[in-house]
C-alpha cells in the first residue's frame, strides 16, 4: 500500500491535517494529500500521509496509495475525516516498511 518510505522533512506542506494517532508508542500526524488525475479531472483523488514525531530518529513518514476518490475536494476531505483512530492505525501499519509492531 505504500509508495516507499519518505524521510520526515516538512511536517505539513499545506495538506489538511485530519488526526493525531498513537502507534507503537509514538504519536503520528495524519494528513490528506490530494493529487490531480489527468484521465479524470472531475474526480478528486487523495492519499493519506502519516508523519512521525519530529526528532524521532529511525521513524520515516509513510503514505497510502490513492484510497479516496470523490466528486469534490470537500467530499474527499469529509471521507478522510470519517476514518476513526483504529482505521487510521491500520492504514499506517500497512504503509510502514517492515514489522513495526514494537
C-alpha positions, 0 to 999 in steps of 0.5 A: 500500500505504500509508495516507499518510505519518505524521510520526515522533512516538512511536517505539513506542506499545506495538506489538511491535517485530519488526526493525531494517532498513537502507534507503537508508542509514538504519536503520528500526524495524519494528513490528506494529500490530494493529487490531480488525475489527468484521465479524470479531472472531475474526480478528486483523488487523495492519499493519506500521509502519516508523519512521525514525531519530529526528532524521532530518529529511525521513524520515516513518514509513510503514505497510502496509495490513492484510497479516496476518490470523490466528486469534490475536494470537500467530499474527499476531505469529509471521507478522510475525516470519517476514518476513526483512530483504529482505521487510521492505525491500520492504514499506517501499519500497512504503509510502514516498511517492515514489522513495526509492531514494537 
